[in-house]
């Protein structure tokens, strides 16, 4: 269809198997596994790590009790969940 055309292309549904009216099993969506630790890189902060993995800073502190000092160190491992 040319760019200037106002017509909307039609969509055709093609069955995935031989059963009449059945379009088959929908595809399964898999998400990537969540890592268990984060390796601190230059510029990382506890709040940026928490935001990246959608957890709270409070939770990160609890899961890393004794492992977190005043500052993060490059290469330091931050646990992303309970033991």
C-alpha positions in Angstrom: 0.0 0.0 0.0 1.5 3.4 -0.9 2.3 5.8 1.9 -0.4 8.2 0.7 -3.1 5.6 0.8 -5.7 5.9 3.6 -6.7 2.3 3.3 -5.9 0.0 6.2 -4.4 -3.3 5.2 -6.6 -6.3 6.0 -5.3 -9.0 8.4 -5.8 -12.7 7.7 -5.7 -15.2 10.6 -4.2 -18.5 9.5 -4.9 -21.6 11.6 -1.8 -23.3 13.0 -3.3 -26.8 12.9 -5.9 -28.9 11.1 -8.8 -28.4 13.6 -11.6 -26.3 12.1 -12.1 -23.1 14.0 -9.1 -23.8 16.2 -6.2 -21.4 15.7 -3.8 -23.5 17.8 -2.0 -22.9 21.0 -0.9 -19.3 21.5 2.9 -18.8 21.7 4.4 -19.0 25.2 6.2 -15.8 26.3 9.3 -16.4 28.4 11.0 -13.7 30.4 14.7 -13.6 31.0 15.6 -15.1 34.4 16.4 -12.5 37.1 20.0 -12.7 38.2 20.8 -13.5 41.8 23.6 -10.9 42.2 24.6 -7.6 40.6 28.2 -6.8 40.0 28.8 -3.1 40.8 30.0 -1.1 37.9 31.3 2.5 37.6 28.4 4.9 38.3 26.2 2.4 40.1 24.3 3.5 43.2 22.2 1.5 45.5 19.1 3.3 44.3 20.0 2.8 40.6 20.5 -0.9 41.2 17.2 -1.1 43.1 15.4 0.6 40.3 17.0 -1.6 37.6 15.8 -4.8 39.4 12.5 -3.2 40.7 13.2 -3.8 44.3 13.5 -1.3 47.2 16.7 0.1 48.6 15.5 -1.1 52.0 15.3 -4.7 50.6 18.8 -4.5 49.1 20.2 -3.4 52.4 18.4 -6.2 54.2 19.6 -8.9 51.7 23.2 -7.6 51.9 23.5 -7.0 55.6 27.2 -7.0 56.5 28.2 -6.8 52.8 27.4 -3.1 52.3 29.8 -0.5 53.7 29.4 3.2 53.4 30.4 3.1 49.7 29.9 0.6 46.8 33.1 -0.8 45.3 33.5 -1.6 41.6 33.3 -5.4 41.3 31.4 -5.8 44.5 28.5 -8.4 44.4 25.1 -7.1 45.6 22.6 -9.9 46.4 19.3 -9.3 44.7 17.1 -11.5 46.9 17.0 -13.3 50.2 19.4 -16.2 50.7 
